[in-house]
Amino acid sequence: MAAGNIGACIACGGKNEPLIDRIWDDRYGSPGIFSVLKCENCGQMVTSPPLSEDDLPGLYSRYYPRGNVDLGAIEREAALVLAPGASEKRYREGTDNQGHYAVLPGQNVLDIGCGSCVSLLEVRNLGGTAFGIEADPNVRAIAEHFGLDVHIGSIHDNPFPGRTFDLIVLNQVIEHVPEPLALLRIVRERLAPGGKVILAFPNTGSLNRKVSRGKWINWHIPYHLHHYNKKSFGLIAAKTGYRVASMRTITPNVWTILQLRAFGDVTAEGQASSAWTGRGPSVPSTSSFAMRWKNRFASRVSGTAGRTMTRLNRLVDRLGLGDSLLVVLHKQD
């Protein structure tokens, strides 16, 4: 890992102050103790110590669970994008926080951080031409299986030279990037005339973050390197040559379920959580009776909340306090 001090806030140049002193990977168990710093001016946050681009392939290939995937399940999931009522279902479930759903037939789409490649298959099913970039080497086999054009590496490698894109999406990606301003400037140069960038990322201004504090699932240390809010990301967009066309919050229902489970989850540094990996135990037998009961209660609530959860999440989203921001950017004139 690239140790060192964090400088001034990337959004406004303000001073970063400690917010969380000790936090670690409570999902997949990668070792290391980190902290979270917060800008005293705009509220932008950053994970310390930072990671570099060179750290990412090893981290993701070792700890992110993409080594063994069900290719049939990926294909079936992507096919659902064409099912009757698919867009309404995504709205109810809060899964419409993905930029690639805005693709129009015939458009070239670049998905930076395409992950399991479901999004690229969905773009293809919706009539677009899909290109992907992914740091995790495990994704190579998925892309080859489906005949997808995916560059394993970084946009800094200048993949797909000479090609521009009508739509560039970063679905839950910008928070993983060591140098987001540099990335956004490169992305801007790859836009076709009239093109747009759509980003989705966790919102530190969310009600859930404020309630959950250190147990918020979207700290996701150390994979999430920068933590954004509406104000700070607006400043970043302006600094990198964009105007914000729209910005709204969306809370996936599954995030709420996972958050309820996280309240009862106890993991030590270097220990994977069974709530995320199926391995564990994430609640040790040495934990208190109250903590074990709390975990069982959270699981029961998450399984029965259903319609109430949907109504509550959509209300929170309308108030602008949802857990994920969906931002549409255009080049500044």
C-alpha positions in Angstrom: 0.0 0.0 0.0 1.1 3.5 -0.7 1.4 5.1 2.8 1.7 8.8 3.4 -0.2 11.8 4.5 -3.3 13.0 2.7 -3.0 16.6 1.4 -5.6 19.2 1.0 -9.2 18.3 0.0 -9.5 17.4 -3.7 -12.8 19.3 -4.1 -12.1 22.7 -2.5 -8.5 22.7 -1.1 -9.7 22.8 2.5 -8.1 21.1 5.4 -8.7 17.4 6.1 -9.4 16.5 9.7 -9.9 13.0 11.3 -13.4 11.6 11.3 -12.9 7.9 12.0 -9.6 6.8 13.6 -9.7 3.1 13.1 -11.6 1.2 10.3 -10.8 -1.9 8.2 -12.1 -4.2 5.6 -15.2 -5.7 7.3 -16.4 -7.4 4.1 -13.6 -9.5 2.5 -10.9 -9.4 5.1 -8.0 -7.7 3.4 -5.5 -6.7 6.2 -4.7 -3.2 7.3 -6.0 -0.4 9.6 -7.2 2.8 8.0 -8.8 6.1 8.9 -11.3 8.4 7.3 -10.6 12.2 7.0 -13.2 14.9 6.3 -12.7 18.3 4.8 -13.8 20.9 7.3 -15.1 23.1 4.5 -17.1 21.1 1.9 -17.3 17.7 3.7 -15.5 15.6 1.1 -13.9 12.6 2.7 -10.8 10.5 2.0 -9.4 7.1 3.2 -6.0 7.2 4.7 -3.4 5.9 3.9 -4.1 6.1 0.2 -3.8 3.3 -2.4 -2.2 3.7 -5.8 -3.2 2.5 -9.2 -0.6 -0.2 -8.9 -2.2 -1.6 -5.6 -5.6 -2.2 -7.2 -5.2 -5.3 -9.4 -3.6 -7.4 -6.6 -6.2 -6.2 -4.1 -9.2 -6.9 -6.3 -8.0 -10.2 -7.8 -7.2 -11.6 -4.3 -10.2 -10.4 -2.2 -13.1 -9.4 -4.5 -15.3 -12.4 -5.1 -15.2 -12.7 -8.9 -12.8 -15.7 -9.2 -15.7 -18.2 -9.6 -18.8 -16.8 -11.2 -22.0 -18.4 -12.6 -21.8 -17.3 -16.3 -25.4 -18.5 -16.8 -26.6 -16.4 -14.0 -24.9 -13.3 -15.5 -26.6 -13.9 -18.8 -30.0 -14.5 -17.3 -29.7 -11.3 -15.2 -28.7 -9.2 -18.2 -31.7 -10.6 -20.2 -34.1 -9.2 -17.6 -33.4 -5.7 -18.8 -35.9 -6.5 -21.7 -38.6 -8.0 -19.5 -42.0 -6.2 -19.4 -42.0 -3.7 -16.6 -38.3 -3.8 -16.1 -37.8 -0.1 -15.5 -40.7 0.1 -13.0 -39.2 -2.9 -11.1 -35.8 -1.1 -11.0 -37.4 2.0 -9.6 -39.2 0.0 -6.9 -36.1 -1.8 -5.9 -33.8 1.2 -6.2 -31.6 -0.6 -8.8 -32.0 2.2 -11.3 -28.9 3.8 -9.9 -26.9 2.6 -12.9 -25.9 5.0 -15.7 -25.9 2.5 -18.6 -29.8 2.3 -18.5 -29.7 5.7 -20.3 -28.2 4.1 -23.5 -30.1 4.7 -26.8 -29.9 2.2 -29.7 -26.8 2.7 -31.8 -24.8 4.5 -29.1 -21.3 3.6 -28.2 -21.0 3.1 -24.4 -17.9 2.9 -22.3 -18.4 1.4 -18.8 -15.4 2.1 -16.6 -15.3 -0.5 -13.9 -17.6 -2.9 -15.6 -17.2 -5.6 -13.0 -19.0 -8.8 -13.8 -20.0 -7.5 -17.2 -23.7 -7.6 -16.6 -23.9 -4.0 -17.5 -22.2 -4.6 -20.9 -24.6 -7.4 -21.7 -27.5 -5.1 -20.8 -26.1 -2.4 -23.1 -25.9 -4.9 -25.9 -29.5 -6.1 -25.2 -30.7 -2.5 -25.3 -29.1 -1.9 -28.7 -25.9 -0.1 -27.8 -22.3 -1.1 -28.5 -20.5 -1.8 -25.3 -16.9 -1.3 -24.2 -15.6 -1.9 -20.7 -12.6 -1.2 -18.5 -11.9 -3.3 -15.4 -8.9 -3.5 -13.0 -9.8 -7.0 -11.7 -8.0 -9.6 -13.8 -10.7 -12.2 -12.9 -13.1 -10.4 -15.3 -11.0 -11.3 -18.4 -12.5 -14.8 -18.5 -16.1 -13.4 -18.3 -15.4 -11.0 -21.1 -13.9 -13.6 -23.3 -16.8 -16.0 -22.7 -19.4 -13.4 -23.8 -17.3 -11.9 -26.6 -17.2 -8.5 -24.9 -14.6 -5.8 -25.6 -13.1 -5.3 -22.2 -9.7 -3.8 -21.4 -8.2 -5.2 -18.2 -6.3 -2.3 -16.6 -7.0 1.4 -16.4 -8.3 4.2 -18.6 -4.8 5.7 -18.1 -3.6 2.9 -20.5 -5.4 4.7 -23.3 -7.6 1.7 -24.3 -9.7 1.9 -27.5 -7.5 4.6 -29.0 -9.1 7.0 -31.4 -12.7 6.0 -30.3 -15.1 8.4 -28.6 -18.3 7.5 -26.8 -21.8 8.8 -26.6 -22.2 7.7 -23.1 -19.5 7.0 -20.5 -20.7 5.4 -17.2 -19.0 4.9 -13.9 -21.4 2.7 -11.8 -20.1 2.7 -8.2 -16.6 3.3 -9.5 -15.4 6.9 -8.9 -15.1 6.2 -5.1 -12.5 3.4 -6.0 -10.2 5.6 -8.0 -7.0 7.0 -6.5 -7.0 10.1 -8.6 -10.6 10.9 -9.5 -9.9 14.4 -11.0 -7.3 13.0 -13.4 -9.8 10.3 -14.4 -12.6 12.8 -15.0 -10.4 14.9 -17.2 -9.4 11.9 -19.3 -13.1 10.8 -19.6 -14.1 14.3 -20.8 -11.7 13.9 -23.7 -13.3 10.6 -24.7 -16.8 12.0 -25.1 -18.3 12.3 -28.5 -20.0 15.6 -29.4 -23.2 15.9 -27.3 -22.1 12.9 -25.1 -22.6 12.6 -21.4 -21.1 11.0 -18.4 -23.3 9.3 -15.8 -21.9 8.4 -12.4 -23.3 6.5 -9.4 -21.6 6.5 -6.1 -22.3 6.4 -2.4 -23.6 9.7 -0.8 -22.0 10.7 2.5 -24.8 13.2 3.0 -27.3 10.3 3.3 -29.5 9.8 6.2 -28.3 6.2 6.5 -24.6 7.3 6.8 -25.5 9.7 9.6 -27.4 7.1 11.5 -25.0 4.2 10.8 -21.8 6.2 11.5 -18.8 3.8 11.6 -21.0 0.8 10.6 -22.1 2.4 7.3 -21.6 -0.3 4.7 -20.5 2.2 2.1 -17.3 3.1 3.8 -16.1 -0.2 2.3 -12.5 0.3 3.4 -10.0 0.1 1.7 -11.7 -0.2 -1.7 -13.5 3.1 -1.4 -10.8 5.7 -1.5 -12.8 8.9 -1.7 -16.3 9.6 -0.2 -18.5 12.3 -1.9 -21.5 14.4 -1.1 -23.6 16.7 -3.4 -21.6 19.8 -2.6 -18.1 18.3 -2.9 -18.9 16.5 -6.1 -20.4 19.6 -7.7 -17.1 21.4 -7.0 -15.1 18.5 -8.5 -17.2 18.5 -11.6 -16.6 22.2 -12.2 -12.9 21.8 -11.6 -12.7 19.1 -14.3 -14.6 20.9 -17.0 -18.2 19.7 -16.5 -21.6 21.1 -15.7 -24.0 19.1 -13.7 -27.1 18.4 -15.7 -28.8 16.5 -12.9 -28.1 15.0 -9.4 -30.5 12.9 -7.4 -30.3 10.2 -4.7 -31.3 6.5 -5.1 -31.2 3.9 -2.3 -31.1 0.3 -3.5 -33.3 -1.8 -1.2 -30.6 -4.5 -1.1 -28.3 -1.9 0.5 -30.8 -1.4 3.3 -31.0 -5.2 3.9 -27.2 -5.4 4.0 -27.0 -2.4 6.3 -29.5 -4.1 8.7 -27.3 -7.2 8.7 -24.1 -5.1 9.2 -25.4 -3.7 12.5 -25.1 -7.1 14.0 -21.9 -8.1 12.2 -18.6 -8.3 14.1 -15.4 -8.8 12.2 -11.8 -8.3 13.3 -9.1 -6.9 11.0 -8.3 -9.5 8.4 -11.5 -11.5 8.9 -14.1 -11.9 6.1 -17.8 -11.3 6.8 -20.2 -14.2 6.1 -22.8 -11.6 5.3 -20.8 -10.7 2.2 -18.8 -13.8 1.3 -20.6 -16.8 2.7 -17.5 -17.5 4.7 -17.1 -16.7 8.3 -18.2 -16.8 11.0 -18.7 -13.1 11.0 -20.3 -13.1 14.4 -17.9 -15.0 16.6 -19.1 -17.3 19.4 -17.2 -15.1 21.8 -19.5 -12.1 21.0 -22.1 -11.1 23.5 -25.6 -12.6 23.6 -27.0 -9.2 22.9 -24.9 -8.9 19.7 -25.9 -12.3 18.5 -29.6 -11.6 19.1 -29.2 -8.2 17.3 -27.8 -10.0 14.2 -30.7 -12.5 14.2 -33.2 -9.7 14.6 -31.7 -7.6 11.8 -31.9 -10.7 9.5 -35.5 -11.3 10.3 -36.4 -7.6 9.8 -34.6 -7.5 6.5 -36.5 -10.5 5.3 -40.0 -9.2 6.1 -39.7 -5.4 5.6 -40.6 -5.6 1.9 -43.1 -2.9 0.9 -42.4 -0.7 3.9 -38.7 -0.6 3.0 -39.6 0.3 -0.6 -41.9 3.2 0.5 -39.4 4.5 3.0 -36.4 4.4 0.6 -38.3 6.2 -2.1 -39.4 8.9 0.3 -35.8 9.3 1.6 -34.7 9.5 -2.1 -37.2 12.3 -2.9 -35.9 14.2 0.1 -32.3 14.0 -1.4 -31.0 11.9 1.6 -30.6 8.6 -0.2 -27.6 6.4 0.0 -26.4 6.7 -3.6 -26.0 9.7 -5.9 -26.8 9.5 -9.6 -25.1 12.3 -11.5 -25.4 13.3 -15.1 -22.5 15.5 -16.5 -22.1 17.4 -19.7 -19.0 19.2 -21.0 -18.9 22.8 -20.0 -19.5 25.2 -22.9 
